[in-house]
Amino acid sequence: MNIQQLMKQAQSMQSDMEKIERELNEKHTTVGNQGLTITMNGKHELVSVTVDPSLLHPENKEIIEDLVLLSINQATRTIQDERAERLGALTKGLNLPGFM
């Protein structure tokens, strides 16, 4: 493979990676746990939080706090896993520093 072909392939890969990044950043991930639902975008920003009214009692304070943590962590892992899968598939077989 000559240098021009390699450069063309690298430019194409960069364009594909930028497109995937844009798609992932715009995608929303929703996780629900026992009456609490959160939605997070691909930038790991919370978009919405919904709490079932049946949870809104003082004795449920710790439960709600635990559900918030659990849901945020689940959404974060889902986003990270999808990002790694999509970008990893693009660079599969390449051993390049700085790529997934």
PyMOL commands that place a pseudoatom at each C-alpha (Angstrom):
pseudoatom trace, name=CA, resn=MET, resi=1, chain=A, elem=C, hetatm=0, pos=[0.000, 0.000, 0.000]
pseudoatom trace, name=CA, resn=ASN, resi=2, chain=A, elem=C, hetatm=0, pos=[1.444, 3.356, -0.940]
pseudoatom trace, name=CA, resn=ILE, resi=3, chain=A, elem=C, hetatm=0, pos=[1.383, 6.481, 1.191]
pseudoatom trace, name=CA, resn=GLN, resi=4, chain=A, elem=C, hetatm=0, pos=[-1.441, 8.101, -0.820]
pseudoatom trace, name=CA, resn=GLN, resi=5, chain=A, elem=C, hetatm=0, pos=[-3.726, 5.126, -0.284]
pseudoatom trace, name=CA, resn=LEU, resi=6, chain=A, elem=C, hetatm=0, pos=[-2.846, 5.102, 3.408]
pseudoatom trace, name=CA, resn=MET, resi=7, chain=A, elem=C, hetatm=0, pos=[-3.624, 8.823, 3.736]
pseudoatom trace, name=CA, resn=LYS, resi=8, chain=A, elem=C, hetatm=0, pos=[-6.919, 8.383, 1.899]
pseudoatom trace, name=CA, resn=GLN, resi=9, chain=A, elem=C, hetatm=0, pos=[-7.853, 5.494, 4.193]
pseudoatom trace, name=CA, resn=ALA, resi=10, chain=A, elem=C, hetatm=0, pos=[-6.923, 7.559, 7.289]
pseudoatom trace, name=CA, resn=GLN, resi=11, chain=A, elem=C, hetatm=0, pos=[-9.046, 10.495, 6.101]
pseudoatom trace, name=CA, resn=SER, resi=12, chain=A, elem=C, hetatm=0, pos=[-11.984, 8.202, 5.457]
pseudoatom trace, name=CA, resn=MET, resi=13, chain=A, elem=C, hetatm=0, pos=[-11.599, 6.643, 8.912]
pseudoatom trace, name=CA, resn=GLN, resi=14, chain=A, elem=C, hetatm=0, pos=[-11.438, 10.081, 10.534]
pseudoatom trace, name=CA, resn=SER, resi=15, chain=A, elem=C, hetatm=0, pos=[-14.609, 11.141, 8.723]
pseudoatom trace, name=CA, resn=ASP, resi=16, chain=A, elem=C, hetatm=0, pos=[-16.364, 7.937, 9.812]
pseudoatom trace, name=CA, resn=MET, resi=17, chain=A, elem=C, hetatm=0, pos=[-15.241, 8.439, 13.421]
pseudoatom trace, name=CA, resn=GLU, resi=18, chain=A, elem=C, hetatm=0, pos=[-16.527, 12.025, 13.461]
pseudoatom trace, name=CA, resn=LYS, resi=19, chain=A, elem=C, hetatm=0, pos=[-19.885, 10.880, 12.095]
pseudoatom trace, name=CA, resn=ILE, resi=20, chain=A, elem=C, hetatm=0, pos=[-20.164, 8.134, 14.733]
pseudoatom trace, name=CA, resn=GLU, resi=21, chain=A, elem=C, hetatm=0, pos=[-19.209, 10.599, 17.493]
pseudoatom trace, name=CA, resn=ARG, resi=22, chain=A, elem=C, hetatm=0, pos=[-21.950, 13.016, 16.369]
pseudoatom trace, name=CA, resn=GLU, resi=23, chain=A, elem=C, hetatm=0, pos=[-24.520, 10.214, 16.264]
pseudoatom trace, name=CA, resn=LEU, resi=24, chain=A, elem=C, hetatm=0, pos=[-23.514, 8.920, 19.691]
pseudoatom trace, name=CA, resn=ASN, resi=25, chain=A, elem=C, hetatm=0, pos=[-23.547, 12.398, 21.260]
pseudoatom trace, name=CA, resn=GLU, resi=26, chain=A, elem=C, hetatm=0, pos=[-27.093, 13.000, 20.000]
pseudoatom trace, name=CA, resn=LYS, resi=27, chain=A, elem=C, hetatm=0, pos=[-28.443, 9.595, 21.020]
pseudoatom trace, name=CA, resn=HIS, resi=28, chain=A, elem=C, hetatm=0, pos=[-30.513, 9.370, 24.208]
pseudoatom trace, name=CA, resn=THR, resi=29, chain=A, elem=C, hetatm=0, pos=[-30.270, 6.439, 26.598]
pseudoatom trace, name=CA, resn=THR, resi=30, chain=A, elem=C, hetatm=0, pos=[-33.127, 5.832, 29.036]
pseudoatom trace, name=CA, resn=VAL, resi=31, chain=A, elem=C, hetatm=0, pos=[-32.853, 3.626, 32.119]
pseudoatom trace, name=CA, resn=GLY, resi=32, chain=A, elem=C, hetatm=0, pos=[-35.684, 2.818, 34.492]
pseudoatom trace, name=CA, resn=ASN, resi=33, chain=A, elem=C, hetatm=0, pos=[-35.440, 1.258, 37.954]
pseudoatom trace, name=CA, resn=GLN, resi=34, chain=A, elem=C, hetatm=0, pos=[-38.382, 0.707, 40.297]
pseudoatom trace, name=CA, resn=GLY, resi=35, chain=A, elem=C, hetatm=0, pos=[-40.272, 3.900, 39.503]
pseudoatom trace, name=CA, resn=LEU, resi=36, chain=A, elem=C, hetatm=0, pos=[-37.320, 6.160, 38.705]
pseudoatom trace, name=CA, resn=THR, resi=37, chain=A, elem=C, hetatm=0, pos=[-36.421, 6.821, 35.074]
pseudoatom trace, name=CA, resn=ILE, resi=38, chain=A, elem=C, hetatm=0, pos=[-33.500, 8.867, 33.794]
pseudoatom trace, name=CA, resn=THR, resi=39, chain=A, elem=C, hetatm=0, pos=[-32.526, 9.845, 30.266]
pseudoatom trace, name=CA, resn=MET, resi=40, chain=A, elem=C, hetatm=0, pos=[-28.959, 10.776, 29.408]
pseudoatom trace, name=CA, resn=ASN, resi=41, chain=A, elem=C, hetatm=0, pos=[-27.463, 11.904, 26.111]
pseudoatom trace, name=CA, resn=GLY, resi=42, chain=A, elem=C, hetatm=0, pos=[-24.240, 10.621, 24.614]
pseudoatom trace, name=CA, resn=LYS, resi=43, chain=A, elem=C, hetatm=0, pos=[-22.272, 13.429, 26.248]
pseudoatom trace, name=CA, resn=HIS, resi=44, chain=A, elem=C, hetatm=0, pos=[-23.279, 11.969, 29.633]
pseudoatom trace, name=CA, resn=GLU, resi=45, chain=A, elem=C, hetatm=0, pos=[-25.598, 14.907, 30.341]
pseudoatom trace, name=CA, resn=LEU, resi=46, chain=A, elem=C, hetatm=0, pos=[-28.858, 14.172, 32.139]
pseudoatom trace, name=CA, resn=VAL, resi=47, chain=A, elem=C, hetatm=0, pos=[-31.768, 15.094, 29.915]
pseudoatom trace, name=CA, resn=SER, resi=48, chain=A, elem=C, hetatm=0, pos=[-34.609, 14.099, 32.219]
pseudoatom trace, name=CA, resn=VAL, resi=49, chain=A, elem=C, hetatm=0, pos=[-35.428, 12.469, 35.539]
pseudoatom trace, name=CA, resn=THR, resi=50, chain=A, elem=C, hetatm=0, pos=[-38.879, 11.079, 36.308]
pseudoatom trace, name=CA, resn=VAL, resi=51, chain=A, elem=C, hetatm=0, pos=[-39.942, 9.824, 39.735]
pseudoatom trace, name=CA, resn=ASP, resi=52, chain=A, elem=C, hetatm=0, pos=[-43.118, 7.808, 40.176]
pseudoatom trace, name=CA, resn=PRO, resi=53, chain=A, elem=C, hetatm=0, pos=[-45.319, 9.673, 42.706]
pseudoatom trace, name=CA, resn=SER, resi=54, chain=A, elem=C, hetatm=0, pos=[-45.635, 6.498, 44.790]
pseudoatom trace, name=CA, resn=LEU, resi=55, chain=A, elem=C, hetatm=0, pos=[-41.951, 6.884, 45.747]
pseudoatom trace, name=CA, resn=LEU, resi=56, chain=A, elem=C, hetatm=0, pos=[-42.371, 10.422, 47.035]
pseudoatom trace, name=CA, resn=HIS, resi=57, chain=A, elem=C, hetatm=0, pos=[-42.581, 9.737, 50.745]
pseudoatom trace, name=CA, resn=PRO, resi=58, chain=A, elem=C, hetatm=0, pos=[-39.977, 10.751, 53.321]
pseudoatom trace, name=CA, resn=GLU, resi=59, chain=A, elem=C, hetatm=0, pos=[-39.318, 7.126, 54.242]
pseudoatom trace, name=CA, resn=ASN, resi=60, chain=A, elem=C, hetatm=0, pos=[-38.241, 6.459, 50.625]
pseudoatom trace, name=CA, resn=LYS, resi=61, chain=A, elem=C, hetatm=0, pos=[-35.454, 9.060, 50.628]
pseudoatom trace, name=CA, resn=GLU, resi=62, chain=A, elem=C, hetatm=0, pos=[-32.607, 6.523, 50.695]
pseudoatom trace, name=CA, resn=ILE, resi=63, chain=A, elem=C, hetatm=0, pos=[-34.324, 4.313, 48.117]
pseudoatom trace, name=CA, resn=ILE, resi=64, chain=A, elem=C, hetatm=0, pos=[-34.671, 7.243, 45.717]
pseudoatom trace, name=CA, resn=GLU, resi=65, chain=A, elem=C, hetatm=0, pos=[-31.033, 8.248, 46.242]
pseudoatom trace, name=CA, resn=ASP, resi=66, chain=A, elem=C, hetatm=0, pos=[-29.901, 4.675, 45.533]
pseudoatom trace, name=CA, resn=LEU, resi=67, chain=A, elem=C, hetatm=0, pos=[-32.101, 4.470, 42.437]
pseudoatom trace, name=CA, resn=VAL, resi=68, chain=A, elem=C, hetatm=0, pos=[-30.689, 7.746, 41.093]
pseudoatom trace, name=CA, resn=LEU, resi=69, chain=A, elem=C, hetatm=0, pos=[-27.119, 6.488, 41.491]
pseudoatom trace, name=CA, resn=LEU, resi=70, chain=A, elem=C, hetatm=0, pos=[-27.938, 3.096, 40.011]
pseudoatom trace, name=CA, resn=SER, resi=71, chain=A, elem=C, hetatm=0, pos=[-29.749, 4.568, 37.018]
pseudoatom trace, name=CA, resn=ILE, resi=72, chain=A, elem=C, hetatm=0, pos=[-27.058, 7.146, 36.223]
pseudoatom trace, name=CA, resn=ASN, resi=73, chain=A, elem=C, hetatm=0, pos=[-24.331, 4.525, 36.453]
pseudoatom trace, name=CA, resn=GLN, resi=74, chain=A, elem=C, hetatm=0, pos=[-26.279, 2.112, 34.223]
pseudoatom trace, name=CA, resn=ALA, resi=75, chain=A, elem=C, hetatm=0, pos=[-26.881, 4.795, 31.594]
pseudoatom trace, name=CA, resn=THR, resi=76, chain=A, elem=C, hetatm=0, pos=[-23.211, 5.822, 31.698]
pseudoatom trace, name=CA, resn=ARG, resi=77, chain=A, elem=C, hetatm=0, pos=[-22.043, 2.225, 31.209]
pseudoatom trace, name=CA, resn=THR, resi=78, chain=A, elem=C, hetatm=0, pos=[-24.505, 1.719, 28.342]
pseudoatom trace, name=CA, resn=ILE, resi=79, chain=A, elem=C, hetatm=0, pos=[-23.237, 4.852, 26.574]
pseudoatom trace, name=CA, resn=GLN, resi=80, chain=A, elem=C, hetatm=0, pos=[-19.582, 3.928, 27.125]
pseudoatom trace, name=CA, resn=ASP, resi=81, chain=A, elem=C, hetatm=0, pos=[-20.113, 0.361, 25.909]
pseudoatom trace, name=CA, resn=GLU, resi=82, chain=A, elem=C, hetatm=0, pos=[-21.860, 1.494, 22.737]
pseudoatom trace, name=CA, resn=ARG, resi=83, chain=A, elem=C, hetatm=0, pos=[-19.156, 4.092, 22.054]
pseudoatom trace, name=CA, resn=ALA, resi=84, chain=A, elem=C, hetatm=0, pos=[-16.404, 1.487, 22.515]
pseudoatom trace, name=CA, resn=GLU, resi=85, chain=A, elem=C, hetatm=0, pos=[-18.242, -1.010, 20.313]
pseudoatom trace, name=CA, resn=ARG, resi=86, chain=A, elem=C, hetatm=0, pos=[-18.943, 1.406, 17.458]
pseudoatom trace, name=CA, resn=LEU, resi=87, chain=A, elem=C, hetatm=0, pos=[-15.552, 3.089, 17.418]
pseudoatom trace, name=CA, resn=GLY, resi=88, chain=A, elem=C, hetatm=0, pos=[-13.721, -0.166, 18.130]
pseudoatom trace, name=CA, resn=ALA, resi=89, chain=A, elem=C, hetatm=0, pos=[-15.360, -1.766, 15.106]
pseudoatom trace, name=CA, resn=LEU, resi=90, chain=A, elem=C, hetatm=0, pos=[-14.064, 1.086, 12.961]
pseudoatom trace, name=CA, resn=THR, resi=91, chain=A, elem=C, hetatm=0, pos=[-10.447, 0.641, 14.078]
pseudoatom trace, name=CA, resn=LYS, resi=92, chain=A, elem=C, hetatm=0, pos=[-10.547, -3.145, 14.414]
pseudoatom trace, name=CA, resn=GLY, resi=93, chain=A, elem=C, hetatm=0, pos=[-7.306, -4.769, 13.384]
pseudoatom trace, name=CA, resn=LEU, resi=94, chain=A, elem=C, hetatm=0, pos=[-5.323, -1.568, 13.575]
pseudoatom trace, name=CA, resn=ASN, resi=95, chain=A, elem=C, hetatm=0, pos=[-2.743, -1.160, 16.283]
pseudoatom trace, name=CA, resn=LEU, resi=96, chain=A, elem=C, hetatm=0, pos=[-2.647, 2.617, 16.395]
pseudoatom trace, name=CA, resn=PRO, resi=97, chain=A, elem=C, hetatm=0, pos=[-1.858, 4.582, 19.546]
pseudoatom trace, name=CA, resn=GLY, resi=98, chain=A, elem=C, hetatm=0, pos=[-4.741, 6.793, 20.632]
pseudoatom trace, name=CA, resn=PHE, resi=99, chain=A, elem=C, hetatm=0, pos=[-7.444, 4.715, 18.998]
pseudoatom trace, name=CA, resn=MET, resi=100, chain=A, elem=C, hetatm=0, pos=[-9.863, 2.472, 20.836]
for i in range(1, 100): cmd.bond("trace and resi %d" % i, "trace and resi %d" % (i + 1))
show_as sticks, trace
zoom trace
